[in-house]
Amino acid sequence: MTDFSLIETMRWEPGTGIVRLRLHLARLKRSAGRLGFAGAEKAESRLADAAEFSPSPLRVRLTLSPSGEIAVTTAPFTPLPETTVWRIAVAAARLDSANRLLRHKTTRREIYEAARGEYPPAAADEVLLLNEKGEPCEGTITSLFLDDGSGVLKTPPISCGLLAGVLRTELICARRARVQRLTLQDLRSGRLFMGNSLRGLIRARLI
């Protein structure tokens, strides 16, 4: 029996609605299909009234159980200032590139929680996970992007063992990013960004 649910964490804006909604729904339906979850087709209608009367941005979280039960919760969301620079620590915990479940966003987050737990919040804003080969993959809640000066961001391939992030997908489709295997040295020699659909791109630096 499957002991986890699928998750989509989204940003709702007044006058706009849920940012990147189509990409979120596409990921949910794709994961549901591959993992045998029911009910993904009902997600859009459940989201329609989630934040109808809010005058300010919201964090919207949808979960889908294996049997098709959908739960939607909302919370106030304050966007980060554009001048924000996150401090990024590197986790000792390692991702397994052969674990295909890492490609889906689920409630099974033990590895990410372990990585985040290696550093107190005051020491690092986000924690970067590597795979068993030492290749940079992703943060505990973000995708990884590198500006190497070429004009196109680089982001690790899914085959390294990481989530198909919605912001990552959007940037690749818009040709603002392309897939490339990275090293820690690459990250130290270029401009680093972390990001997700909720927060957007965030300037970052390794510590």
C-alpha positions as CSV (number, residue, x, y, z in Angstrom):
1,M,0.0,0.0,0.0
2,T,1.3,3.5,-0.9
3,D,2.1,5.4,2.2
4,F,2.5,8.9,0.7
5,S,0.5,11.6,-1.1
6,L,1.4,13.9,-4.0
7,I,1.8,17.6,-3.3
8,E,1.6,20.8,-5.3
9,T,2.7,24.0,-3.5
10,M,1.6,27.1,-5.4
11,R,1.5,30.8,-5.3
12,W,-1.8,32.7,-5.6
13,E,-1.8,36.4,-6.7
14,P,-4.8,38.8,-6.6
15,G,-6.0,39.5,-10.1
16,T,-3.9,36.6,-11.5
17,G,-4.8,33.5,-9.6
18,I,-2.5,30.6,-9.2
19,V,0.9,31.3,-10.9
20,R,1.9,28.5,-13.4
21,L,-1.3,26.7,-12.7
22,R,-1.2,24.7,-16.0
23,L,2.3,23.4,-15.2
24,H,1.3,22.4,-11.7
25,L,-1.7,20.5,-12.9
26,A,0.3,18.9,-15.7
27,R,2.9,17.7,-13.2
28,L,0.2,16.4,-10.8
29,K,-1.6,14.5,-13.5
30,R,1.7,13.0,-14.9
31,S,2.8,11.9,-11.4
32,A,-0.6,10.5,-10.6
33,G,-0.6,8.5,-13.9
34,R,2.8,7.1,-13.4
35,L,2.3,6.2,-9.7
36,G,-1.3,4.9,-10.0
37,F,-3.1,7.7,-8.0
38,A,-6.7,8.4,-8.7
39,G,-8.6,11.7,-8.8
40,A,-6.0,14.1,-10.3
41,E,-8.6,15.4,-12.8
42,K,-10.5,16.9,-10.0
43,A,-7.7,19.1,-8.8
44,E,-8.4,22.2,-10.9
45,S,-12.0,22.4,-9.7
46,R,-10.9,22.0,-6.1
47,L,-8.4,24.9,-6.5
48,A,-10.9,27.2,-8.2
49,D,-12.4,28.6,-4.9
50,A,-9.3,28.2,-2.7
51,A,-8.4,31.9,-2.6
52,E,-11.3,33.6,-4.3
53,F,-11.6,36.5,-1.8
54,S,-8.0,37.1,-0.6
55,P,-6.7,40.6,-1.2
56,S,-3.0,39.5,-0.8
57,P,-0.7,36.7,-2.0
58,L,-1.2,33.2,-0.7
59,R,0.7,30.0,-0.4
60,V,-1.7,27.2,-1.7
61,R,-1.0,23.6,-0.9
62,L,-2.8,20.7,-2.5
63,T,-2.4,17.1,-1.6
64,L,-3.7,14.1,-3.5
65,S,-3.9,10.7,-1.8
66,P,-3.5,7.4,-3.7
67,S,-7.3,6.8,-3.4
68,G,-8.0,10.3,-4.9
69,E,-8.8,12.3,-1.8
70,I,-7.8,16.0,-2.3
71,A,-7.1,18.5,0.4
72,V,-6.4,22.2,-0.2
73,T,-5.0,24.6,2.4
74,T,-4.0,28.3,2.1
75,A,-1.7,30.5,4.2
76,P,-0.5,34.1,3.8
77,F,2.6,34.5,1.7
78,T,5.1,37.4,1.7
79,P,7.4,37.4,-1.4
80,L,11.1,37.8,-0.8
81,P,12.7,41.2,-1.6
82,E,14.5,41.2,-4.9
83,T,17.8,41.9,-3.1
84,T,17.6,38.7,-1.2
85,V,20.7,36.4,-1.3
86,W,20.4,33.0,0.3
87,R,23.2,31.3,2.1
88,I,23.5,27.7,0.8
89,A,25.1,24.9,2.8
90,V,25.9,21.4,1.4
91,A,24.3,18.4,3.0
92,A,26.2,15.3,4.1
93,A,23.0,13.3,3.2
94,R,23.0,12.0,-0.3
95,L,20.3,11.5,-2.9
96,D,20.1,8.2,-4.8
97,S,20.0,8.9,-8.5
98,A,18.3,5.5,-9.1
99,N,15.3,6.4,-6.9
100,R,12.7,7.4,-9.5
101,L,10.3,8.6,-6.8
102,L,12.6,11.7,-6.4
103,R,11.2,12.9,-9.7
104,H,7.8,13.4,-8.1
105,K,6.7,15.8,-5.4
106,T,5.4,13.7,-2.5
107,T,5.0,13.8,1.2
108,R,7.8,11.3,1.6
109,R,10.4,13.9,2.5
110,E,12.7,12.2,5.0
111,I,15.9,12.8,3.0
112,Y,15.1,16.5,2.6
113,E,14.2,16.9,6.3
114,A,17.5,15.1,7.3
115,A,19.5,17.4,5.1
116,R,17.7,20.5,6.4
117,G,18.3,19.3,10.0
118,E,22.1,19.2,9.5
119,Y,22.2,23.0,9.8
120,P,20.3,25.4,12.1
121,P,18.1,28.0,10.3
122,A,20.5,30.8,11.5
123,A,23.4,29.1,9.7
124,A,21.9,28.5,6.3
125,D,18.8,29.6,4.3
126,E,18.7,26.5,2.2
127,V,20.6,23.2,2.0
128,L,21.9,21.7,-1.2
129,L,21.8,17.9,-1.8
130,L,24.3,16.0,-3.9
131,N,23.7,12.5,-5.3
132,E,25.9,9.4,-4.6
133,K,28.3,10.6,-7.3
134,G,28.8,13.9,-5.7
135,E,26.8,15.8,-8.3
136,P,24.8,18.8,-7.2
137,C,21.0,18.1,-7.5
138,E,18.6,20.4,-5.7
139,G,17.8,22.1,-2.5
140,T,15.4,20.8,0.1
141,I,12.6,23.0,-1.3
142,T,14.2,24.4,-4.4
143,S,15.6,23.7,-7.8
144,L,19.2,24.6,-8.6
145,F,20.3,27.0,-11.3
146,L,23.8,28.2,-12.4
147,D,24.5,31.4,-14.4
148,D,27.9,30.6,-16.0
149,G,28.0,33.7,-18.2
150,S,26.6,32.1,-21.3
151,G,23.2,33.8,-21.1
152,V,21.3,30.6,-20.4
153,L,21.0,29.1,-16.9
154,K,22.2,25.6,-16.3
155,T,20.2,23.1,-14.2
156,P,21.0,19.5,-13.4
157,P,19.1,16.7,-15.3
158,I,16.4,14.7,-13.7
159,S,18.5,11.6,-14.1
160,C,20.8,12.9,-11.4
161,G,18.0,12.2,-8.9
162,L,15.8,15.3,-8.4
163,L,12.4,16.8,-8.7
164,A,10.9,18.0,-12.0
165,G,10.3,21.5,-10.5
166,V,7.6,23.6,-12.0
167,L,9.7,26.8,-12.2
168,R,12.5,24.7,-13.7
169,T,10.2,23.3,-16.3
170,E,9.0,26.8,-17.2
171,L,12.5,28.2,-17.6
172,I,13.6,25.2,-19.8
173,C,10.5,25.5,-22.0
174,A,11.2,29.3,-22.4
175,R,14.9,28.5,-23.3
176,R,16.1,30.5,-20.3
177,A,17.6,27.4,-18.9
178,R,19.0,24.1,-20.2
179,V,20.0,20.8,-18.6
180,Q,23.6,20.2,-17.8
181,R,25.4,18.1,-15.2
182,L,27.2,20.3,-12.7
183,T,30.0,20.1,-10.1
184,L,30.5,22.0,-6.9
185,Q,33.4,23.7,-8.6
186,D,31.0,24.9,-11.3
187,L,28.8,26.4,-8.6
188,R,31.7,28.2,-7.0
189,S,32.9,29.7,-10.3
190,G,29.5,31.1,-11.5
191,R,26.4,32.9,-10.1
192,L,24.2,30.6,-8.2
193,F,20.4,30.7,-8.0
194,M,17.8,28.5,-6.2
195,G,14.2,28.7,-6.9
196,N,10.7,27.2,-7.0
197,S,7.3,28.2,-8.3
198,L,6.2,29.7,-4.9
199,R,9.2,32.0,-4.5
200,G,10.7,32.5,-8.0
201,L,14.4,32.7,-8.6
202,I,16.6,33.6,-5.6
203,R,20.2,34.7,-5.8
204,A,22.3,32.4,-3.6
205,R,25.9,31.7,-2.5
206,L,27.6,28.6,-1.1
207,I,28.9,28.9,2.4
